[in-house]
Amino acid sequence: MIFLNAPIQQDKIIDLLNNYNEDGVTFQLKSQNGMKLVFDTNMEDSEAAAKLAKAAIKAQRWGSVLYFQAGVEK
């Protein structure tokens, strides 16, 4: 599982990652609490999954200026 701390644009982040499916990698929102979003992923390497999610968000027009954290949920 990975987490994202994002105070704004949560709806866009959730939509982007829930619909992400490249090279067989998927994300699914598991929980949302305040600015913390937790996603399940089918990637075995959670660190790589967090980096991939961050890169996918930053690649968006609205995500390139967005400040947020991405990491591994323990």
N, C-alpha and C positions, 0 to 999 in steps of 0.2 A: 504494500500500500504506500501511496505517496500523499503528501499534503501540499496545499498551496495556501498561503496567507495573502489574501487580496482584499483590500478594503472597498474597492470599486470594480465594476465590470464583471461581477460574479456570474450574472446570467450568461454573458457571452463566453466566459471561460467554461462554464458547465456545458453549454451547448457545443462548444468546440471540442472539448475532450470526450464528451459522451458520444459524439459522432465521428471521432478520430478512428481511422482504421487504415493504417499504412503498414505494409510489410507484415500484416497479421497482428500488429500491436493495437490493443484497445484499452480504453479507460472507461470506468463506470463510477459515477458519483456514489459514494457510500454514505457520507454524512456531511452536514453543513452546520457549523456552529459559529455564529458571529462572522468574523472574516476568515475563518479556517474552513477549507474545503478538503475533504479526504476522498481519494479515489482508489478503487481497486484497479489493478492492471494485470494483464496476462504475461508481462515481462518478468523473467526470473530475477534480473538485476534491477533492484529498486532504485539504486542511484542513477543508473542509465535511464530508467523510466522518468525520474524527476527531471533530468536534464532534457530529455526529449519533450516532455510536456512544456517546460519553460521555453524551449526553442520554438515549439508550435505556437505558443501564445505570442512570443516576440515577433514572429513572422507575420502576424496580423497587423493591419493598418492601425487598429485601435490598441493593439498590444505592444507596439514598438515603444510607446512612451509610458507604459504602465509600470508602476513600481509594485513588486510582489516578491514573496519568497517561495521557493520550492524545495522540498526535502523529503526524507523518508520517514514514514510514520512507523514508530516502533510498537 
